[in-house]
Amino acid sequence: FQAEDGIRDVERSRGLGDVYKRQLSEFLCYYRVIESATNSDGEKWLSENLGRLESEKFGFLPAGVGDGYVHKRRINLFTVLRRRALARIRSLKKSEKSNKSIAKKLYRESRCGIAHGKKIRRADFGIEFEDIYLDCFIIKLMARIAIECKRNHENCE
């Protein structure tokens, strides 16, 4: 599947296959980066910093390097991730209304649902795996912001 931005998505499966397992572990790993950088569970930090996604300068990361697919134009993966993260936030704001409630959802439903499940089953989550896939766009960039925050000795807590 190739999205309108020129980046191919991983093929999505209907069952709990390798793609979903990878998304679950990827979400949790990036969330743990946020926890480590902020010395917290990340929920408060996320609620205070989600607004930075729109203006943060992430640099340039060329998309498609090493995947055997040649793009006709240079695509910045950070631009694609930001576009998808902001679209996910807009979607979440239809039901969540505030950054605080979005952060609460990302922590309590997604992060805790993944981290505390012994054997991962669809019934373990109050949300669909598709939601975790979409939430990963937010968490990836927020983890990068948290690292930069810590690296620049900003108050990340």
NORURVEN-V269586 format. One record per residue. PSI is psi in whole degrees, 0 to 359 (NA if undefined). D_FIRST is the distance of its C-alpha to the first C-alpha in Angstrom with 2 decimals. Layout:
psi=PSI d_first=D_FIRST
psi=PSI d_first=D_FIRST
This chain:
psi=126 d_first=0.00
psi=121 d_first=3.81
psi=172 d_first=6.48
psi=340 d_first=9.88
psi=2 d_first=11.37
psi=359 d_first=9.78
psi=130 d_first=8.59
psi=133 d_first=5.52
psi=157 d_first=5.59
psi=138 d_first=7.18
psi=133 d_first=6.44
psi=139 d_first=8.89
psi=157 d_first=11.99
psi=334 d_first=14.72
psi=181 d_first=17.47
psi=80 d_first=18.66
psi=195 d_first=17.13
psi=324 d_first=16.83
psi=311 d_first=13.79
psi=321 d_first=15.94
psi=318 d_first=19.04
psi=319 d_first=17.68
psi=320 d_first=16.71
psi=313 d_first=20.23
psi=325 d_first=21.99
psi=314 d_first=20.12
psi=311 d_first=21.09
psi=319 d_first=24.60
psi=313 d_first=25.06
psi=323 d_first=24.21
psi=323 d_first=26.39
psi=329 d_first=29.16
psi=316 d_first=29.07
psi=314 d_first=29.83
psi=317 d_first=32.58
psi=315 d_first=34.10
psi=330 d_first=34.12
psi=357 d_first=35.61
psi=44 d_first=37.93
psi=183 d_first=36.92
psi=355 d_first=34.52
psi=343 d_first=32.47
psi=310 d_first=32.59
psi=316 d_first=35.24
psi=315 d_first=33.84
psi=314 d_first=30.39
psi=327 d_first=32.11
psi=342 d_first=34.16
psi=359 d_first=31.46
psi=327 d_first=28.24
psi=341 d_first=29.49
psi=343 d_first=29.30
psi=325 d_first=25.50
psi=326 d_first=26.07
psi=349 d_first=28.66
psi=138 d_first=28.22
psi=109 d_first=27.94
psi=347 d_first=25.46
psi=199 d_first=25.83
psi=126 d_first=23.35
psi=109 d_first=20.86
psi=136 d_first=18.98
psi=151 d_first=15.26
psi=4 d_first=13.96
psi=124 d_first=17.45
psi=3 d_first=17.86
psi=8 d_first=14.36
psi=3 d_first=15.21
psi=126 d_first=12.95
psi=123 d_first=15.27
psi=146 d_first=14.58
psi=336 d_first=16.83
psi=160 d_first=18.09
psi=126 d_first=18.93
psi=130 d_first=16.67
psi=115 d_first=18.38
psi=326 d_first=16.36
psi=324 d_first=19.10
psi=318 d_first=18.62
psi=313 d_first=14.95
psi=318 d_first=16.09
psi=315 d_first=19.06
psi=316 d_first=17.27
psi=322 d_first=15.13
psi=316 d_first=18.35
psi=324 d_first=20.46
psi=320 d_first=18.24
psi=319 d_first=18.50
psi=317 d_first=22.24
psi=319 d_first=22.70
psi=316 d_first=21.19
psi=326 d_first=23.46
psi=345 d_first=26.42
psi=328 d_first=26.42
psi=331 d_first=27.80
psi=331 d_first=28.99
psi=328 d_first=30.76
psi=160 d_first=31.63
psi=326 d_first=30.41
psi=316 d_first=32.88
psi=330 d_first=31.40
psi=314 d_first=27.81
psi=320 d_first=29.17
psi=316 d_first=31.02
psi=314 d_first=27.93
psi=323 d_first=25.99
psi=303 d_first=29.07
psi=318 d_first=30.54
psi=309 d_first=27.66
psi=299 d_first=24.87
psi=309 d_first=26.88
psi=325 d_first=29.85
psi=321 d_first=27.86
psi=312 d_first=26.10
psi=329 d_first=29.22
psi=0 d_first=31.72
psi=134 d_first=30.01
psi=309 d_first=31.65
psi=121 d_first=29.32
psi=121 d_first=25.93
psi=155 d_first=25.50
psi=325 d_first=23.68
psi=347 d_first=27.20
psi=343 d_first=27.87
psi=145 d_first=25.89
psi=357 d_first=26.75
psi=167 d_first=23.13
psi=157 d_first=19.85
psi=328 d_first=17.65
psi=323 d_first=14.92
psi=320 d_first=17.66
psi=320 d_first=18.24
psi=313 d_first=14.64
psi=324 d_first=15.14
psi=334 d_first=18.70
psi=328 d_first=17.78
psi=320 d_first=16.94
psi=310 d_first=20.54
psi=323 d_first=22.17
psi=311 d_first=20.85
psi=325 d_first=22.37
psi=326 d_first=25.40
psi=319 d_first=26.12
psi=318 d_first=26.21
psi=318 d_first=28.57
psi=319 d_first=30.71
psi=313 d_first=31.08
psi=322 d_first=32.12
psi=311 d_first=34.44
psi=317 d_first=36.11
psi=324 d_first=36.27
psi=9 d_first=37.97
psi=32 d_first=40.34
psi=163 d_first=39.37
psi=102 d_first=40.33
psi=358 d_first=37.20
psi=NA d_first=38.93
